[in-house]
Amino acid sequence: DGGITQSPKYLFRKEGQNVTLSCEQNLNHDAMYWYRQDPGQGLRLIYYSQIVNDFQKGDIAEGYSVSREKKESFPLTVTSAQKNPTAFYLCASTKVIATNEKLFFGSGTQLSVL
Amino acid sequence: GDSVTQMEGPVTLSEEAFLTINCTYTATGYPSLFWYVQYPGEGLQLLLKATKADDKGSNKGFEATYRKETTSFHLEKGSVQVSDSAVYFCALFDYKLSFGAGTTVTVRA
């Protein structure tokens, strides 16, 4: 079955540590996104990528980094510069960036600080 | 920039009650509008969408009409069930999806 797989489901970060969240899709989608979800604030866009080897900052990119070396994969690294990393992180993809394309979401990763 | 404002929750209803979640938007162009639903512990799923003014999106008994004159896209369901308990997000799409803050809905038997 086609879909988006995020791993791990739960992740803990120690102070000063970088952690990487995995996102893999087998939908042959060109565009991929990372969102951060905080209670009462909805979803905020961290980074997005329209094609391989290209990505753009979203609304809250500071303290995060991404790569897009393969079409199927869009890992997100939460760096030690992100001072408030505890949140639910959602990866999404769509075939192309178009006005009426729906996003497919993964099941999310809950990141917590030890 | 483009933005979405939706009514704050939480909303608690009894089964078979009528549900309305208000959503208004601000956009410079003519965005597509969406409602997404998130069940506990899961990612988001598309519930319905509308791509132009006066379009009505519908799915699973939910409806929303794209009202350009009032810049609104309110979600409605005539008779809710316990299984409708979830967080509902209004969103608009320009080159990226912009989400509202989400409204938590709890339906009691």
Interface residues (C-beta under 8 A of the other chain):
Chain A: I4 Q6 Y33 Y35 G40 Q41 G42 L43 R44 L45 Y48 G58 L90 A92 I97 T99 N100 E101 K102 L103 F105 G106 S107 G108
Chain B: P31 S32 F34 G41 E42 G43 L44 Q45 L46 K49 T51 F89 F93 D94 Y95 K96 L97 S98 F99 G100 A101 G102
